[in-house]
Amino acid sequence: MSTRLLRNPIAFILLLFVVSSATYSARFEGHPVLFSVKDYGAGADGKTLDTEAIQSAIDACSSAGGGTVYFPAGTYLSGTIFFKSHVSLYLEAGATLLGSTRLDDYPVTICDYRSYTDNYTERSLIYAEKVENISILGRGTIDGQGAAFKDKRTQKNPYKMRPYLIRVIQCRDVTVRDVTIRNSPMWVQHYLACDDVLIDGITVHSNVAGNNDGIDIDSCHRVRISNCDIYSGDDAIVLKATSDRACRDVTVTNCNLSSDCNAFKLGTESNGGFQNIAMSNCTIHDTRLAGIALEMVDGGTLERVSVNNVMIQNSGAAIFMRLGNRARPYLSKGPGGGKGNWEREPELVRPGMGAFRKVVISNVQAVGIDNVGCSITGLPGHPVEDVTLENIRIQFKGGGTADLINREVPENEEGYPEYKMFGTLPAYGFYVRHADDIHFENVELEYEKTDQRPAFVFDDVQNLGLTHIDGMVEEQAPAFIVMKGVTDAMVTNCRPTRPMDVFIQAEDSRRISIMNNVLTRVKQVVRLGKGMDNNAIFEASNRK
């Protein structure tokens, strides 16, 4: 190398770039890492079935030790393709992997791993089981043509007649990045009992054939979901535990979610439970059911869940939390177990009562929320525990009438958990029942139409903390806050900014402390109902 070149650092860097680029191009031209599906016979015309060509490219890539299976621009009609370890599928901009509309092009594939999803599916467009270091990348599109399967929902088994688009089972080191996924016949993508999953920057638009969950994370460990835009016919991002393996160490961040069901949900299947779940910095809009739904009804333990910095617009409920006891099984009683079947439940092992604890939901702003109200409910003897809601602003549609205030709310122990499962609630804001160690801090509630219900109703709640609580309430309402069967409550540092007749109404409650509040806009601080006397209330340092 000449000394003149060494004296010119810019020229030296340009030379290194040219040499590196030439070496990189040579590697691709020799196909040691790049396997174009067209080289293996793919027609890319959207009419010729390219399944065999695509699978041949995957097999060749795997035999070479791994690399990238490349889809140039074009439309590739395909049935089921099977992933192998160390293979990446790269869909170029302008490339579409188009799912066949013929069910026979998706062979029945039964996985080794037992879970309740045995009842849901046995066919997929992209299938991976017990492989590692796999990825789906690029600016291309996966389109399942799900509308062609819509009529399958009326058949005997409406689930198994509709393929998933992506199903990944017991795999490690899985990446899905940048692709657009559309029009699934069933769930869009399902990751079951996987470790180390990254889903980043994808777009999901699928609302054509029912059960179009956007992303299903099921009994997985160490999952990161970020920068996704999801509009789905069913839950947008849903964590499940359809086996006895916990879904844990999952983060969801910087996503835009919209759904005909729930936007961000844990459950309903909860056999293995949920641990160490963090969702943050997301927007939710135009969602028919709940924006945030945490549901434990099939055993398991939910603990250490954090939801932070969420904006919600036009949703059924902003927040819904439920500990129920549907107790749906997934394994048989025989040695080693077997796949579940809801038509033969007496033969299955029903899970025990689950647990729900250690949840923090913070920095949530919501508008356009249904008049049903938000609820946090357990069961008698099985409370929701250790829940904190802080920095919450919610505007409800309102319109609730006085006849709702004293209505008996059913326990509905085995009911399917949805925010409407109890009917319109006695509180326009939050209805909390069968709960222990519940804290509301810096929470403001309001409504668009006049509503005659209280903002909060607490029923069978122990160790309640209310700090910096504010909101709207009408004269017809019994109070801003109603307590029934509450023990050990602390109400502190509240300063209502709107006039109200009664701040708290208490029934059958004890050890209620009301301290350090500015109540100059309140006519009556406490109204005592049945089962109450003055000894049950302690007031100190309140400005009236």
Buried (B, 14 or more C-beta within 10 A) or exposed (E): EEEEEEEEEEEEEEEEEEEEEEEEEEEBEEBEBBBBBBBBEBBBEEEEBBBBBBBBBBBBBBEBEBBBBBBBEBBBBBBBBBBBBBBBBBBBEBBBBBBBBEBEBBEEBEBEBBBBBBBBBBBBBBBBBEBBBBBBBBBBBBBBBBEBBEEBBEEEEBBBBBBBBBBBBBBBBBBBBBBBBBBBBBBBBBBBBBBBBBBBBBBBBBBBBBBBBBBBBBBBBBBBBBBBBBBBBBBBBBBBBBBBBBBBBBBBBBBBBBBBBBBBBBBBBBBBBBBBBBBBBBBBBBBBBBBBBBBBBBBBBBBBBBBBBBBBBBBBBBBBBBBBBBBBBBBBEEEEBBBBBEEEEEEBBBBEBBBBBBBBBBBBBBBBBBBBBBBBBBBEEBBBBBBBBBBBBBBBBBBBEEEBBEEEBEBBEEBEBBBBBBBBBBBBBBBBBBBBBBBBBBBBBBBBEEBBBBBBBBBBBBBBBBBBBBBBBBEEBBBBBBBBBBBBBBBBBBBBEEEBBBBBBBBBBBBBBBBBBBBEEBEBBBBBBEEBEEEBBEBEEBEE
